Amino acid sequence: MNGLPARTNNECRGFSIKGGKPRVIHVTTVGITSYRALMAQCMYFRQKGLDVGFVFSPSPEEEILRNHGFPVKEIYINRRIDPLTDTLAIFKMRNYFRCVRPDIVHTHTSKAGVVGRVAARLAGVPNVIHTVHGFPFHPGMSWMKYRVYKQIEKWMAGITDIMLSQSEEDVVTASKLGIKPRREDLIHIGNGIDLVEFDPGKYSSHQRFQIRKGLKIGETDPVITMIGRINREKGYHDLVEALQRLRDMPWRALFIGRDEGFLGKVIHQINDYGLKERIQILGQRSDITHLLAATDIFVLPSYREGLPRSLIEAQAMALPCVATDIRGCREVVVEGVTGFLIAPGDSTSLGEALGKLLLDPELRLRMGREGRRRMHRCFDEVEVGRKVMAIYDEALKYNNTQ
């Protein structure tokens, strides 16, 4: 199918001998991205006749994906810029691609996008595709950092055949800044989730009560939930600030996500405000639908997003959402209809929006219902999978005509 030289060594373990099926390798920085955001799509691609595998840093999700029949190669990808580890990752990945000879390497997120695309080009992979999950440069960062990240994205686009974007705003931004891949402009594919999995109708009131009971939360206290990596960029500190303004109202809060070195500051802030008994820090969880079923309000006060999957999942579970008025969030939440949008870093407005929802159960229900309807119209992962599969088909045909 392609001109890469075949190699026979242990690195190829997991894939069958190269045959007639086109082979696609997805590269992500960590395994949770492959598992939560890509596995369902990749099962669909496999049904359509593709041979699909993954590359990511050592992660617990490796075993889950292998149990579903997907080959996985674990190669450490540093989330930070580090010339030594980045170079090592590139050459390990290049060797792996030469071994398994993929027809398409499809990278995701900024860091894996750089390492994976360079490795794919060095290996001679015929189709290099990248999905933008939110450009790494954004308003609010320093001028120098913005310029450096923008230039990196322009360079990387020059070695990319096809670029896809989850966010419509990123397509517009790329056009304005001259970020253009080899074959055509960025293609908007949107984002989607499994609307059968994220269905509030699957949970009875008794089941919700049992989930809350397991969390030691009473039946009447409204539950405010936030899901995201625990770092400054996600705005956990702003949420704690907003919650302390609402201390005289009944509520409980759940913070769900992996710590990225910011948890200590958040805990210190919670303790300073005397909110330790009202905020539970649950870490990374796999039972997201259960936790959302026990939730009344979802919040995402982030400073930067691509097209946040957590917001889509929450709206699909018929939850009103409070989020920042930034790229991605405003493509999911409709102001005043499915939730509220506030300025990044504005803990006062965040508290006011949460207060409105805490005081008005009918408003919560109405916004939640509208959000659920909109997710069905706009964010079904089945439709996203069809779009990506059509792009793969065109890419493979393109190579056959060259």
C-alpha positions in Angstrom: 0.0 0.0 0.0 2.9 2.4 0.6 6.6 2.5 -0.1 8.0 2.2 3.4 10.5 -0.6 3.9 9.3 -3.6 5.9 11.0 -4.5 9.1 10.7 -7.6 11.2 11.4 -7.1 14.9 9.5 -7.0 18.2 8.4 -3.4 17.7 5.9 -4.7 15.1 4.2 -6.9 17.6 0.4 -6.3 17.7 -0.2 -5.8 14.0 -0.7 -8.5 11.5 1.6 -8.8 8.5 1.0 -5.9 6.2 -1.8 -6.9 3.9 -4.6 -5.3 1.9 -6.2 -3.2 4.7 -5.2 0.4 4.9 -3.4 1.1 8.2 -4.0 4.2 10.4 -2.0 5.1 13.5 -3.4 7.7 15.9 -0.9 9.6 18.0 -1.9 11.3 21.2 0.2 12.6 24.1 -1.6 10.5 26.8 -3.8 7.4 26.6 -6.9 9.0 28.1 -7.3 11.0 24.9 -7.2 7.9 22.7 -9.6 6.1 25.0 -12.2 8.7 25.7 -12.1 10.8 22.5 -11.1 8.3 19.8 -11.8 4.7 20.6 -15.5 4.7 19.5 -14.5 6.4 16.2 -11.7 3.9 15.7 -14.1 0.9 16.2 -16.2 2.4 13.4 -13.1 2.8 11.2 -12.2 -0.8 11.9 -15.7 -1.8 10.8 -15.1 0.1 7.6 -12.1 -2.0 6.8 -9.2 -0.1 8.3 -6.4 -1.5 10.4 -6.1 0.9 13.4 -3.6 1.4 16.2 -2.4 3.9 18.7 0.8 5.5 20.0 0.9 7.4 23.3 2.9 7.8 26.5 2.8 5.0 29.0 -0.8 5.1 30.3 -3.3 2.9 32.1 -5.6 3.0 29.0 -3.0 0.9 27.1 -4.5 -2.3 28.5 -8.1 -1.2 27.8 -7.4 -0.5 24.2 -5.5 -3.8 23.8 -8.4 -5.6 25.3 -10.5 -4.1 22.5 -8.1 -5.5 19.9 -6.2 -2.3 19.1 -2.4 -2.5 18.8 -0.7 0.1 21.1 2.9 1.4 21.1 3.8 3.3 24.2 6.4 6.0 23.6 7.0 8.7 26.2 5.9 12.2 24.9 6.8 15.0 27.3 4.0 17.5 27.7 6.6 20.3 28.0 9.0 21.4 25.3 12.3 19.4 26.0 14.7 19.0 23.1 16.3 15.8 24.5 13.1 13.8 25.3 11.3 15.3 22.2 14.2 14.1 19.9 14.2 10.7 21.5 10.4 10.4 21.1 10.6 11.4 17.4 13.3 8.8 16.5 11.5 6.0 18.5 8.3 6.9 16.7 10.0 7.1 13.3 11.4 3.6 13.8 8.0 2.3 14.8 6.3 3.8 11.7 9.0 2.3 9.5 8.2 -1.0 11.1 4.4 -1.0 10.9 4.2 1.0 7.6 1.0 3.0 8.2 -0.8 4.5 5.2 -2.0 7.3 7.5 -0.6 8.8 10.7 -3.2 10.9 12.4 -2.0 13.1 15.3 -4.0 14.9 17.9 -3.4 17.8 20.3 -0.4 20.2 20.1 2.5 18.3 21.5 1.8 14.9 20.0 1.0 16.8 16.8 4.6 18.1 16.6 6.4 14.9 17.6 4.1 12.6 15.6 4.1 14.7 12.4 7.9 15.1 12.3 8.3 11.3 13.0 5.8 10.4 10.2 7.6 12.7 7.7 11.0 11.2 8.6 9.5 7.7 8.2 8.1 8.5 4.8 4.4 8.0 5.8 2.3 8.9 2.7 -0.5 10.7 4.5 0.1 12.9 7.6 -3.1 14.2 9.1 -3.5 16.3 12.2 -6.6 17.3 14.2 -6.4 20.7 15.9 -8.0 20.3 19.4 -7.5 24.0 20.0 -4.4 26.0 18.8 -1.8 26.4 21.7 -1.7 30.2 21.2 -4.6 32.3 22.5 -5.5 35.8 23.6 -4.2 36.4 27.1 -0.7 34.8 26.8 2.4 36.9 26.4 3.1 38.4 22.9 6.4 36.5 22.6 4.8 33.1 23.5 1.9 33.7 21.2 4.3 34.5 18.3 6.5 31.4 19.0 3.5 29.0 19.2 1.9 30.6 16.1 5.2 30.1 14.1 5.5 26.5 15.2 2.0 25.8 14.0 2.8 27.4 10.6 5.9 25.3 10.3 4.1 22.1 11.2 1.3 22.8 8.8 3.9 22.9 6.0 4.7 19.2 6.7 1.1 18.1 7.1 -1.0 16.9 4.3 -4.5 17.4 5.8 -5.5 19.4 8.9 -8.9 19.0 10.6 -10.3 21.3 13.3 -12.9 20.6 16.0 -13.6 24.4 16.3 -14.9 26.6 13.6 -13.1 29.6 15.1 -9.8 27.8 14.6 -10.5 27.4 10.9 -11.0 31.1 10.7 -7.9 31.8 12.7 -5.8 29.5 10.5 -7.0 31.3 7.4 -6.1 34.7 8.8 -2.7 33.7 10.0 -1.7 31.7 7.0 -1.6 28.3 8.7 -2.2 26.0 5.7 -1.4 22.3 5.2 -0.1 20.9 1.9 -3.3 19.8 0.2 -6.1 22.2 1.2 -7.3 24.6 3.9 -8.3 23.3 7.4 -11.4 21.2 7.4 -14.0 21.7 10.1 -15.2 18.3 11.5 -16.6 19.4 14.9 -16.6 17.2 17.9 -19.1 14.6 19.1 -19.8 12.1 21.8 -21.8 8.8 22.2 -25.3 10.2 22.8 -26.5 6.7 23.8 -23.9 6.5 26.6 -24.5 10.1 27.7 -28.3 9.9 28.2 -29.9 11.1 31.4 -32.9 8.9 30.6 -30.8 5.8 31.6 -30.9 6.9 35.2 -33.9 6.7 37.5 -34.3 9.1 40.5 -33.5 6.1 42.7 -30.2 5.5 40.8 -29.3 9.2 41.1 -30.0 9.0 44.8 -27.7 6.0 45.2 -24.9 7.7 43.4 -25.2 10.8 45.6 -25.4 8.6 48.6 -22.1 6.9 47.6 -20.6 10.4 47.5 -22.1 11.2 50.9 -24.2 14.0 49.4 -27.7 14.6 50.6 -30.8 14.3 48.3 -31.6 18.1 48.3 -28.2 19.9 48.0 -27.6 21.0 44.4 -24.3 19.5 43.0 -21.9 21.6 41.0 -19.4 19.6 39.0 -16.2 20.5 37.1 -14.2 18.1 35.0 -10.8 18.9 33.7 -7.0 18.6 34.3 -6.1 20.4 37.5 -3.9 23.2 36.3 -4.2 27.0 36.4 -5.4 27.2 32.8 -8.6 25.3 33.7 -9.7 28.0 36.2 -10.2 25.8 39.3 -9.0 28.7 41.5 -11.7 31.0 39.9 -14.3 28.4 40.7 -13.2 28.1 44.4 -13.3 31.9 44.6 -16.8 32.0 43.2 -18.0 29.2 45.5 -16.9 31.0 48.6 -19.2 33.9 47.6 -22.0 31.4 47.6 -21.2 29.8 51.0 -24.6 30.9 52.5 -26.4 28.9 49.8 -26.9 25.1 49.8 -24.5 23.3 47.3 -21.9 20.6 47.1 -19.1 20.5 44.5 -17.2 17.8 42.7 -13.7 18.4 41.1 -12.8 15.6 38.7 -9.5 15.4 36.9 -5.8 14.5 36.9 -3.5 16.8 38.9 -0.9 18.6 36.8 0.9 20.2 39.7 -1.8 22.7 40.7 -3.8 20.7 43.2 -1.8 21.8 46.2 -2.7 25.5 45.5 -6.4 24.5 45.0 -6.5 22.6 48.3 -4.8 25.4 50.2 -7.4 27.8 48.7 -10.3 25.5 49.7 -9.0 25.2 53.3 -8.5 29.0 53.6 -12.1 29.5 52.7 -13.3 26.8 55.0 -14.9 24.8 52.1 -13.2 21.5 52.8 -16.5 19.7 53.7 -18.3 21.0 50.7 -15.9 20.3 47.8 -14.8 16.8 47.0 -11.6 16.3 44.9 -12.2 12.9 43.1 -9.1 12.8 40.8 -9.4 11.1 37.4 -12.5 8.9 37.2 -13.8 6.5 34.6 -17.5 6.7 35.8 -18.2 10.1 34.3 -21.7 9.4 33.2 -22.6 8.3 36.8 -21.1 11.4 38.3 -22.9 13.7 35.7 -26.2 11.9 36.5 -25.8 13.0 40.1 -25.0 16.6 39.1 -27.3 19.6 38.8 -24.9 22.3 37.3 -21.8 21.9 35.3 -19.0 24.5 35.2 -15.9 25.0 33.1 -14.1 28.4 33.8 -11.2 27.6 31.5 -8.8 30.1 30.0 -8.2 28.1 26.8 -10.1 25.3 25.1 -10.4 23.6 21.7 -13.9 22.3 21.6 -14.4 20.9 25.2 -15.7 17.4 25.3 -16.6 17.8 28.9 -19.1 20.5 28.1 -20.7 18.4 25.3 -21.0 15.5 27.7 -22.6 17.6 30.4 -25.1 19.2 28.0 -25.9 15.8 26.6 -26.8 14.8 30.2 -29.3 17.7 30.2 -27.2 19.9 32.6 -27.1 23.7 32.5 -23.6 24.9 32.0 -21.6 27.9 33.1 -18.4 28.4 31.0 -16.0 31.1 29.9 -16.8 33.1 26.8 -13.8 31.7 24.8 -13.2 29.7 21.6 -14.8 26.3 21.9 -17.0 26.9 24.9 -19.1 29.4 23.1 -19.6 26.9 20.3 -21.2 24.5 22.8 -23.0 26.7 25.3 -25.7 29.1 24.0 -25.8 32.1 26.3 -29.1 32.4 28.2 -30.5 29.3 26.4 -28.4 26.3 27.5 -26.3 28.0 30.1 -24.3 31.2 30.9 -21.0 32.5 29.4 -18.7 34.6 31.6 -15.3 36.3 31.0 -12.2 34.3 31.9 -10.9 35.0 35.3 -14.2 36.8 36.4 -15.0 34.9 39.6 -17.7 37.5 40.5 -19.7 36.9 37.3 -19.1 33.2 37.7 -20.6 33.3 41.2 -23.5 35.3 40.0 -24.3 32.8 37.2 -24.0 29.9 39.5 -26.2 31.7 42.1 -29.0 32.2 39.5 -29.0 28.5 38.7 -28.9 27.4 42.4 -31.9 29.6 43.2 -34.0 28.5 40.2 -34.5 24.7 39.7 -36.9 25.4 36.8 -34.3 27.4 35.0 -31.8 24.5 35.5 -34.3 22.0 34.0 -35.2 24.3 31.0 -31.6 25.0 30.1 -30.7 21.3 30.5 -33.4 20.2 28.2 -32.4 22.7 25.5 -28.8 21.6 25.8 -29.7 18.0 25.4 -31.7 18.8 22.2 -28.8 20.9 20.8 -26.3 18.1 21.4 -28.4 15.8 19.3 -28.5 18.3 16.5 -24.9 19.3 16.5 -22.5 17.0 18.5 -23.2 13.3 17.5 -19.9 11.4 17.3 -21.4 9.1 14.6 -21.5 12.1 12.2 -18.0 13.1 13.1 -16.8 9.6 12.4 -18.4 9.6 9.0 -16.7 12.9 8.1 -13.3 11.6 9.1 -13.8 8.3 7.3 -14.6 10.2 4.1 -11.4 12.2 4.5 -9.4 9.0 5.0 -11.0 7.6 1.8 -10.0 10.7 -0.2 -6.5 10.7 1.2 -6.0 7.1 0.2 -7.3 7.7 -3.3 -5.0 10.8 -3.6 -2.0 8.6 -3.0 -3.2 6.0 -5.6 -3.4 8.8 -8.2 0.1 10.2 -7.6 
